Amino acid sequence: MAIELPDDLIALETRAWAEIQAGQLTVDTAAAVHEAVTALAGETGLSRYDVEMELKRAVRHAEG
């Protein structure tokens, strides 16, 4: 399933992923991603889980 992800959400997840890899994920960053994913799910009628999995796939596995 392809979900159209807004650029600002991709940027947030990219920041969160960089923080995770550095061992420095902040509560603020994690909360911002969660809130944005939840908002997009509500706007599109998709499940939050599906939106989050598509986002992680797009950011964390972009090369593969």
PDB file with SEQRES, HELIX, SHEET and CRYST1 records, atoms N, CA, C and O in Angstrom:
SEQRES   1 A   64  MET ALA ILE GLU LEU PRO ASP ASP LEU ILE ALA LEU GLU          
SEQRES   2 A   64  THR ARG ALA TRP ALA GLU ILE GLN ALA GLY GLN LEU THR          
SEQRES   3 A   64  VAL ASP THR ALA ALA ALA VAL HIS GLU ALA VAL THR ALA          
SEQRES   4 A   64  LEU ALA GLY GLU THR GLY LEU SER ARG TYR ASP VAL GLU          
SEQRES   5 A   64  MET GLU LEU LYS ARG ALA VAL ARG HIS ALA GLU GLY              
HELIX    1 AA1 ASP A    7  GLN A   21  1                                  15    
HELIX    2 AA2 VAL A   27  THR A   44  1                                  18    
HELIX    3 AA3 ARG A   48  ARG A   60  1                                  13    
CRYST1    1.000    1.000    1.000  90.00  90.00  90.00 P 1           1          
ATOM      1  N   MET A   1       0.851  -1.172   0.000  1.00  0.00           N  
ATOM      2  CA  MET A   1       0.000   0.000   0.000  1.00  0.00           C  
ATOM      3  C   MET A   1       0.897   1.237   0.000  1.00  0.00           C  
ATOM      4  O   MET A   1       1.755   1.384   0.870  1.00  0.00           O  
ATOM      5  N   ALA A   2       0.704   2.103  -0.953  1.00  0.00           N  
ATOM      6  CA  ALA A   2       1.479   3.344  -1.017  1.00  0.00           C  
ATOM      7  C   ALA A   2       0.647   4.469  -0.402  1.00  0.00           C  
ATOM      8  O   ALA A   2      -0.480   4.739  -0.819  1.00  0.00           O  
ATOM      9  N   ILE A   3       1.230   5.105   0.585  1.00  0.00           N  
ATOM     10  CA  ILE A   3       0.577   6.221   1.260  1.00  0.00           C  
ATOM     11  C   ILE A   3       1.371   7.469   0.927  1.00  0.00           C  
ATOM     12  O   ILE A   3       2.596   7.478   1.042  1.00  0.00           O  
ATOM     13  N   GLU A   4       0.683   8.521   0.517  1.00  0.00           N  
ATOM     14  CA  GLU A   4       1.365   9.772   0.219  1.00  0.00           C  
ATOM     15  C   GLU A   4       1.732  10.454   1.541  1.00  0.00           C  
ATOM     16  O   GLU A   4       0.866  10.876   2.307  1.00  0.00           O  
ATOM     17  N   LEU A   5       3.033  10.546   1.780  1.00  0.00           N  
ATOM     18  CA  LEU A   5       3.536  11.114   3.029  1.00  0.00           C  
ATOM     19  C   LEU A   5       3.991  12.555   2.788  1.00  0.00           C  
ATOM     20  O   LEU A   5       4.759  12.812   1.861  1.00  0.00           O  
ATOM     21  N   PRO A   6       3.526  13.491   3.609  1.00  0.00           N  
ATOM     22  CA  PRO A   6       3.952  14.884   3.451  1.00  0.00           C  
ATOM     23  C   PRO A   6       5.437  15.051   3.779  1.00  0.00           C  
ATOM     24  O   PRO A   6       5.992  14.333   4.610  1.00  0.00           O  
ATOM     25  N   ASP A   7       6.058  16.009   3.111  1.00  0.00           N  
ATOM     26  CA  ASP A   7       7.491  16.261   3.304  1.00  0.00           C  
ATOM     27  C   ASP A   7       7.845  16.567   4.755  1.00  0.00           C  
ATOM     28  O   ASP A   7       8.899  16.148   5.233  1.00  0.00           O  
ATOM     29  N   ASP A   8       6.973  17.298   5.465  1.00  0.00           N  
ATOM     30  CA  ASP A   8       7.293  17.642   6.855  1.00  0.00           C  
ATOM     31  C   ASP A   8       7.297  16.407   7.750  1.00  0.00           C  
ATOM     32  O   ASP A   8       8.065  16.341   8.709  1.00  0.00           O  
ATOM     33  N   LEU A   9       6.449  15.433   7.445  1.00  0.00           N  
ATOM     34  CA  LEU A   9       6.439  14.190   8.219  1.00  0.00           C  
ATOM     35  C   LEU A   9       7.693  13.366   7.925  1.00  0.00           C  
ATOM     36  O   LEU A   9       8.282  12.777   8.832  1.00  0.00           O  
ATOM     37  N   ILE A  10       8.092  13.326   6.675  1.00  0.00           N  
ATOM     38  CA  ILE A  10       9.328  12.624   6.311  1.00  0.00           C  
ATOM     39  C   ILE A  10      10.519  13.283   6.998  1.00  0.00           C  
ATOM     40  O   ILE A  10      11.415  12.589   7.480  1.00  0.00           O  
ATOM     41  N   ALA A  11      10.540  14.601   7.049  1.00  0.00           N  
ATOM     42  CA  ALA A  11      11.637  15.315   7.716  1.00  0.00           C  
ATOM     43  C   ALA A  11      11.672  15.001   9.211  1.00  0.00           C  
ATOM     44  O   ALA A  11      12.747  14.821   9.784  1.00  0.00           O  
ATOM     45  N   LEU A  12      10.507  14.937   9.839  1.00  0.00           N  
ATOM     46  CA  LEU A  12      10.447  14.594  11.263  1.00  0.00           C  
ATOM     47  C   LEU A  12      10.981  13.189  11.522  1.00  0.00           C  
ATOM     48  O   LEU A  12      11.772  12.983  12.443  1.00  0.00           O  
ATOM     49  N   GLU A  13      10.552  12.227  10.715  1.00  0.00           N  
ATOM     50  CA  GLU A  13      11.012  10.849  10.902  1.00  0.00           C  
ATOM     51  C   GLU A  13      12.504  10.728  10.595  1.00  0.00           C  
ATOM     52  O   GLU A  13      13.209   9.947  11.233  1.00  0.00           O  
ATOM     53  N   THR A  14      12.981  11.493   9.626  1.00  0.00           N  
ATOM     54  CA  THR A  14      14.412  11.488   9.317  1.00  0.00           C  
ATOM     55  C   THR A  14      15.212  11.983  10.514  1.00  0.00           C  
ATOM     56  O   THR A  14      16.249  11.414  10.855  1.00  0.00           O  
ATOM     57  N   ARG A  15      14.726  13.045  11.150  1.00  0.00           N  
ATOM     58  CA  ARG A  15      15.386  13.556  12.360  1.00  0.00           C  
ATOM     59  C   ARG A  15      15.342  12.518  13.483  1.00  0.00           C  
ATOM     60  O   ARG A  15      16.342  12.289  14.164  1.00  0.00           O  
ATOM     61  N   ALA A  16      14.185  11.897  13.670  1.00  0.00           N  
ATOM     62  CA  ALA A  16      14.053  10.887  14.717  1.00  0.00           C  
ATOM     63  C   ALA A  16      14.988   9.710  14.453  1.00  0.00           C  
ATOM     64  O   ALA A  16      15.621   9.206  15.381  1.00  0.00           O  
ATOM     65  N   TRP A  17      15.081   9.272  13.216  1.00  0.00           N  
ATOM     66  CA  TRP A  17      15.943   8.143  12.881  1.00  0.00           C  
ATOM     67  C   TRP A  17      17.408   8.487  13.135  1.00  0.00           C  
ATOM     68  O   TRP A  17      18.166   7.654  13.632  1.00  0.00           O  
ATOM     69  N   ALA A  18      17.805   9.708  12.795  1.00  0.00           N  
ATOM     70  CA  ALA A  18      19.182  10.141  13.065  1.00  0.00           C  
ATOM     71  C   ALA A  18      19.452  10.158  14.567  1.00  0.00           C  
ATOM     72  O   ALA A  18      20.522   9.741  15.011  1.00  0.00           O  
ATOM     73  N   GLU A  19      18.495  10.634  15.342  1.00  0.00           N  
ATOM     74  CA  GLU A  19      18.646  10.658  16.799  1.00  0.00           C  
ATOM     75  C   GLU A  19      18.709   9.238  17.361  1.00  0.00           C  
ATOM     76  O   GLU A  19      19.492   8.970  18.272  1.00  0.00           O  
ATOM     77  N   ILE A  20      17.901   8.336  16.833  1.00  0.00           N  
ATOM     78  CA  ILE A  20      17.928   6.939  17.283  1.00  0.00           C  
ATOM     79  C   ILE A  20      19.300   6.332  17.005  1.00  0.00           C  
ATOM     80  O   ILE A  20      19.885   5.687  17.875  1.00  0.00           O  
ATOM     81  N   GLN A  21      19.804   6.536  15.815  1.00  0.00           N  
ATOM     82  CA  GLN A  21      21.100   5.969  15.451  1.00  0.00           C  
ATOM     83  C   GLN A  21      22.235   6.531  16.306  1.00  0.00           C  
ATOM     84  O   GLN A  21      23.224   5.844  16.560  1.00  0.00           O  
ATOM     85  N   ALA A  22      22.091   7.779  16.749  1.00  0.00           N  
ATOM     86  CA  ALA A  22      23.100   8.416  17.593  1.00  0.00           C  
ATOM     87  C   ALA A  22      22.877   8.100  19.078  1.00  0.00           C  
ATOM     88  O   ALA A  22      23.675   8.497  19.927  1.00  0.00           O  
ATOM     89  N   GLY A  23      21.795   7.389  19.382  1.00  0.00           N  
ATOM     90  CA  GLY A  23      21.465   7.082  20.774  1.00  0.00           C  
ATOM     91  C   GLY A  23      20.989   8.300  21.536  1.00  0.00           C  
ATOM     92  O   GLY A  23      21.181   8.390  22.748  1.00  0.00           O  
ATOM     93  N   GLN A  24      20.364   9.247  20.830  1.00  0.00           N  
ATOM     94  CA  GLN A  24      19.964  10.508  21.454  1.00  0.00           C  
ATOM     95  C   GLN A  24      18.532  10.915  21.109  1.00  0.00           C  
ATOM     96  O   GLN A  24      18.237  12.107  21.018  1.00  0.00           O  
ATOM     97  N   LEU A  25      17.652   9.954  20.920  1.00  0.00           N  
ATOM     98  CA  LEU A  25      16.265  10.288  20.619  1.00  0.00           C  
ATOM     99  C   LEU A  25      15.656  11.036  21.799  1.00  0.00           C  
ATOM    100  O   LEU A  25      15.739  10.579  22.939  1.00  0.00           O  
ATOM    101  N   THR A  26      15.047  12.180  21.525  1.00  0.00           N  
ATOM    102  CA  THR A  26      14.416  12.958  22.582  1.00  0.00           C  
ATOM    103  C   THR A  26      12.911  12.673  22.634  1.00  0.00           C  
ATOM    104  O   THR A  26      12.303  12.251  21.650  1.00  0.00           O  
ATOM    105  N   VAL A  27      12.349  12.911  23.778  1.00  0.00           N  
ATOM    106  CA  VAL A  27      10.904  12.754  23.948  1.00  0.00           C  
ATOM    107  C   VAL A  27      10.175  13.714  23.013  1.00  0.00           C  
ATOM    108  O   VAL A  27       9.151  13.355  22.433  1.00  0.00           O  
ATOM    109  N   ASP A  28      10.694  14.929  22.863  1.00  0.00           N  
ATOM    110  CA  ASP A  28      10.048  15.913  21.985  1.00  0.00           C  
ATOM    111  C   ASP A  28       9.988  15.432  20.544  1.00  0.00           C  
ATOM    112  O   ASP A  28       8.957  15.565  19.884  1.00  0.00           O  
ATOM    113  N   THR A  29      11.088  14.874  20.055  1.00  0.00           N  
ATOM    114  CA  THR A  29      11.109  14.383  18.678  1.00  0.00           C  
ATOM    115  C   THR A  29      10.162  13.206  18.516  1.00  0.00           C  
ATOM    116  O   THR A  29       9.383  13.160  17.564  1.00  0.00           O  
ATOM    117  N   ALA A  30      10.223  12.258  19.436  1.00  0.00           N  
ATOM    118  CA  ALA A  30       9.342  11.090  19.368  1.00  0.00           C  
ATOM    119  C   ALA A  30       7.876  11.509  19.417  1.00  0.00           C  
ATOM    120  O   ALA A  30       7.051  10.980  18.672  1.00  0.00           O  
ATOM    121  N   ALA A  31       7.556  12.443  20.279  1.00  0.00           N  
ATOM    122  CA  ALA A  31       6.174  12.916  20.407  1.00  0.00           C  
ATOM    123  C   ALA A  31       5.722  13.642  19.141  1.00  0.00           C  
ATOM    124  O   ALA A  31       4.577  13.490  18.715  1.00  0.00           O  
ATOM    125  N   ALA A  32       6.603  14.421  18.543  1.00  0.00           N  
ATOM    126  CA  ALA A  32       6.255  15.146  17.319  1.00  0.00           C  
ATOM    127  C   ALA A  32       5.938  14.179  16.184  1.00  0.00           C  
ATOM    128  O   ALA A  32       4.983  14.384  15.435  1.00  0.00           O  
ATOM    129  N   VAL A  33       6.740  13.126  16.058  1.00  0.00           N  
ATOM    130  CA  VAL A  33       6.480  12.126  15.021  1.00  0.00           C  
ATOM    131  C   VAL A  33       5.152  11.429  15.301  1.00  0.00           C  
ATOM    132  O   VAL A  33       4.327  11.277  14.401  1.00  0.00           O  
ATOM    133  N   HIS A  34       4.948  11.013  16.528  1.00  0.00           N  
ATOM    134  CA  HIS A  34       3.711  10.313  16.893  1.00  0.00           C  
ATOM    135  C   HIS A  34       2.480  11.175  16.600  1.00  0.00           C  
ATOM    136  O   HIS A  34       1.497  10.696  16.034  1.00  0.00           O  
ATOM    137  N   GLU A  35       2.546  12.433  16.986  1.00  0.00           N  
ATOM    138  CA  GLU A  35       1.411  13.341  16.757  1.00  0.00           C  
ATOM    139  C   GLU A  35       1.142  13.538  15.266  1.00  0.00           C  
ATOM    140  O   GLU A  35      -0.011  13.556  14.835  1.00  0.00           O  
ATOM    141  N   ALA A  36       2.208  13.685  14.484  1.00  0.00           N  
ATOM    142  CA  ALA A  36       2.048  13.897  13.043  1.00  0.00           C  
ATOM    143  C   ALA A  36       1.491  12.645  12.360  1.00  0.00           C  
ATOM    144  O   ALA A  36       0.651  12.745  11.467  1.00  0.00           O  
ATOM    145  N   VAL A  37       1.955  11.482  12.776  1.00  0.00           N  
ATOM    146  CA  VAL A  37       1.446  10.223  12.219  1.00  0.00           C  
ATOM    147  C   VAL A  37      -0.034  10.066  12.565  1.00  0.00           C  
ATOM    148  O   VAL A  37      -0.842   9.707  11.708  1.00  0.00           O  
ATOM    149  N   THR A  38      -0.380  10.333  13.806  1.00  0.00           N  
ATOM    150  CA  THR A  38      -1.769  10.225  14.246  1.00  0.00           C  
ATOM    151  C   THR A  38      -2.664  11.201  13.484  1.00  0.00           C  
ATOM    152  O   THR A  38      -3.780  10.854  13.097  1.00  0.00           O  
ATOM    153  N   ALA A  39      -2.173  12.421  13.271  1.00  0.00           N  
ATOM    154  CA  ALA A  39      -2.944  13.424  12.525  1.00  0.00           C  
ATOM    155  C   ALA A  39      -3.174  12.979  11.084  1.00  0.00           C  
ATOM    156  O   ALA A  39      -4.289  13.081  10.573  1.00  0.00           O  
ATOM    157  N   LEU A  40      -2.125  12.488  10.429  1.00  0.00           N  
ATOM    158  CA  LEU A  40      -2.275  12.044   9.042  1.00  0.00           C  
ATOM    159  C   LEU A  40      -3.241  10.867   8.956  1.00  0.00           C  
ATOM    160  O   LEU A  40      -4.068  10.803   8.046  1.00  0.00           O  
ATOM    161  N   ALA A  41      -3.139   9.949   9.892  1.00  0.00           N  
ATOM    162  CA  ALA A  41      -4.061   8.810   9.904  1.00  0.00           C  
ATOM    163  C   ALA A  41      -5.500   9.300  10.035  1.00  0.00           C  
ATOM    164  O   ALA A  41      -6.393   8.809   9.344  1.00  0.00           O  
ATOM    165  N   GLY A  42      -5.721  10.256  10.910  1.00  0.00           N  
ATOM    166  CA  GLY A  42      -7.071  10.797  11.085  1.00  0.00           C  
ATOM    167  C   GLY A  42      -7.581  11.506   9.843  1.00  0.00           C  
ATOM    168  O   GLY A  42      -8.756  11.393   9.494  1.00  0.00           O  
ATOM    169  N   GLU A  43      -6.691  12.240   9.174  1.00  0.00           N  
ATOM    170  CA  GLU A  43      -7.084  12.975   7.958  1.00  0.00           C  
ATOM    171  C   GLU A  43      -7.392  12.047   6.793  1.00  0.00           C  
ATOM    172  O   GLU A  43      -8.270  12.339   5.981  1.00  0.00           O  
ATOM    173  N   THR A  44      -6.677  10.935   6.705  1.00  0.00           N  
ATOM    174  CA  THR A  44      -6.814  10.039   5.555  1.00  0.00           C  
ATOM    175  C   THR A  44      -7.745   8.866   5.798  1.00  0.00           C  
ATOM    176  O   THR A  44      -8.160   8.199   4.851  1.00  0.00           O  
ATOM    177  N   GLY A  45      -8.080   8.604   7.066  1.00  0.00           N  
ATOM    178  CA  GLY A  45      -8.919   7.458   7.386  1.00  0.00           C  
ATOM    179  C   GLY A  45      -8.148   6.150   7.425  1.00  0.00           C  
ATOM    180  O   GLY A  45      -8.742   5.078   7.547  1.00  0.00           O  
ATOM    181  N   LEU A  46      -6.823   6.235   7.320  1.00  0.00           N  
ATOM    182  CA  LEU A  46      -5.978   5.041   7.396  1.00  0.00           C  
ATOM    183  C   LEU A  46      -5.644   4.749   8.851  1.00  0.00           C  
ATOM    184  O   LEU A  46      -5.803   5.606   9.720  1.00  0.00           O  
ATOM    185  N   SER A  47      -5.181   3.531   9.107  1.00  0.00           N  
ATOM    186  CA  SER A  47      -4.786   3.226  10.476  1.00  0.00           C  
ATOM    187  C   SER A  47      -3.448   3.907  10.781  1.00  0.00           C  
ATOM    188  O   SER A  47      -2.612   4.081   9.893  1.00  0.00           O  
ATOM    189  N   ARG A  48      -3.261   4.285  12.031  1.00  0.00           N  
ATOM    190  CA  ARG A  48      -2.009   4.903  12.454  1.00  0.00           C  
ATOM    191  C   ARG A  48      -0.855   3.948  12.212  1.00  0.00           C  
ATOM    192  O   ARG A  48       0.231   4.367  11.812  1.00  0.00           O  
ATOM    193  N   TYR A  49      -1.084   2.677  12.450  1.00  0.00           N  
ATOM    194  CA  TYR A  49      -0.060   1.651  12.244  1.00  0.00           C  
ATOM    195  C   TYR A  49       0.407   1.637  10.782  1.00  0.00           C  
ATOM    196  O   TYR A  49       1.609   1.610  10.518  1.00  0.00           O  
ATOM    197  N   ASP A  50      -0.535   1.654   9.836  1.00  0.00           N  
ATOM    198  CA  ASP A  50      -0.167   1.632   8.419  1.00  0.00           C  
ATOM    199  C   ASP A  50       0.624   2.869   8.028  1.00  0.00           C  
ATOM    200  O   ASP A  50       1.597   2.778   7.279  1.00  0.00           O  
ATOM    201  N   VAL A  51       0.211   4.019   8.530  1.00  0.00           N  
ATOM    202  CA  VAL A  51       0.931   5.261   8.226  1.00  0.00           C  
ATOM    203  C   VAL A  51       2.350   5.182   8.797  1.00  0.00           C  
ATOM    204  O   VAL A  51       3.317   5.524   8.116  1.00  0.00           O  
ATOM    205  N   GLU A  52       2.468   4.735  10.034  1.00  0.00           N  
ATOM    206  CA  GLU A  52       3.785   4.655  10.665  1.00  0.00           C  
ATOM    207  C   GLU A  52       4.696   3.668   9.946  1.00  0.00           C  
ATOM    208  O   GLU A  52       5.877   3.958   9.750  1.00  0.00           O  
ATOM    209  N   MET A  53       4.182   2.525   9.555  1.00  0.00           N  
ATOM    210  CA  MET A  53       5.007   1.532   8.858  1.00  0.00           C  
ATOM    211  C   MET A  53       5.462   2.052   7.496  1.00  0.00           C  
ATOM    212  O   MET A  53       6.608   1.832   7.103  1.00  0.00           O  
ATOM    213  N   GLU A  54       4.583   2.734   6.777  1.00  0.00           N  
ATOM    214  CA  GLU A  54       4.960   3.315   5.486  1.00  0.00           C  
ATOM    215  C   GLU A  54       6.026   4.395   5.676  1.00  0.00           C  
ATOM    216  O   GLU A  54       6.962   4.496   4.883  1.00  0.00           O  
ATOM    217  N   LEU A  55       5.882   5.190   6.716  1.00  0.00           N  
ATOM    218  CA  LEU A  55       6.852   6.243   7.005  1.00  0.00           C  
ATOM    219  C   LEU A  55       8.224   5.638   7.320  1.00  0.00           C  
ATOM    220  O   LEU A  55       9.242   6.088   6.794  1.00  0.00           O  
ATOM    221  N   LYS A  56       8.242   4.638   8.161  1.00  0.00           N  
ATOM    222  CA  LYS A  56       9.517   3.992   8.509  1.00  0.00           C  
ATOM    223  C   LYS A  56      10.148   3.338   7.289  1.00  0.00           C  
ATOM    224  O   LYS A  56      11.364   3.399   7.109  1.00  0.00           O  
ATOM    225  N   ARG A  57       9.337   2.721   6.462  1.00  0.00           N  
ATOM    226  CA  ARG A  57       9.842   2.114   5.230  1.00  0.00           C  
ATOM    227  C   ARG A  57      10.475   3.186   4.330  1.00  0.00           C  
ATOM    228  O   ARG A  57      11.550   2.978   3.767  1.00  0.00           O  
ATOM    229  N   ALA A  58       9.806   4.316   4.204  1.00  0.00           N  
ATOM    230  CA  ALA A  58      10.278   5.391   3.323  1.00  0.00           C  
ATOM    231  C   ALA A  58      11.585   5.993   3.823  1.00  0.00           C  
ATOM    232  O   ALA A  58      12.465   6.311   3.023  1.00  0.00           O  
ATOM    233  N   VAL A  59      11.721   6.153   5.138  1.00  0.00           N  
ATOM    234  CA  VAL A  59      12.900   6.813   5.692  1.00  0.00           C  
ATOM    235  C   VAL A  59      14.033   5.823   5.980  1.00  0.00           C  
ATOM    236  O   VAL A  59      15.180   6.060   5.602  1.00  0.00           O  
ATOM    237  N   ARG A  60      13.719   4.757   6.625  1.00  0.00           N  
ATOM    238  CA  ARG A  60      14.775   3.841   7.100  1.00  0.00           C  
ATOM    239  C   ARG A  60      15.250   2.855   6.040  1.00  0.00           C  
ATOM    240  O   ARG A  60      16.339   2.293   6.157  1.00  0.00           O  
ATOM    241  N   HIS A  61      14.445   2.646   5.013  1.00  0.00           N  
ATOM    242  CA  HIS A  61      14.814   1.673   3.996  1.00  0.00           C  
ATOM    243  C   HIS A  61      14.789   2.300   2.600  1.00  0.00           C  
ATOM    244  O   HIS A  61      14.524   1.618   1.610  1.00  0.00           O  
ATOM    245  N   ALA A  62      15.062   3.587   2.532  1.00  0.00           N  
ATOM    246  CA  ALA A  62      15.003   4.323   1.265  1.00  0.00           C  
ATOM    247  C   ALA A  62      15.979   3.779   0.238  1.00  0.00           C  
ATOM    248  O   ALA A  62      15.684   3.765  -0.957  1.00  0.00           O  
ATOM    249  N   GLU A  63      17.147   3.327   0.701  1.00  0.00           N  
ATOM    250  CA  GLU A  63      18.168   2.839  -0.230  1.00  0.00           C  
ATOM    251  C   GLU A  63      17.827   1.467  -0.769  1.00  0.00           C  
ATOM    252  O   GLU A  63      18.204   1.123  -1.889  1.00  0.00           O  
ATOM    253  N   GLY A  64      17.105   0.671   0.033  1.00  0.00           N  
ATOM    254  CA  GLY A  64      16.844  -0.719  -0.332  1.00  0.00           C  
ATOM    255  C   GLY A  64      15.618  -0.854  -1.115  1.00  0.00           C  
ATOM    256  O   GLY A  64      15.253  -1.963  -1.504  1.00  0.00           O  
TER     257      GLY A  64                                                      
END                                                                             
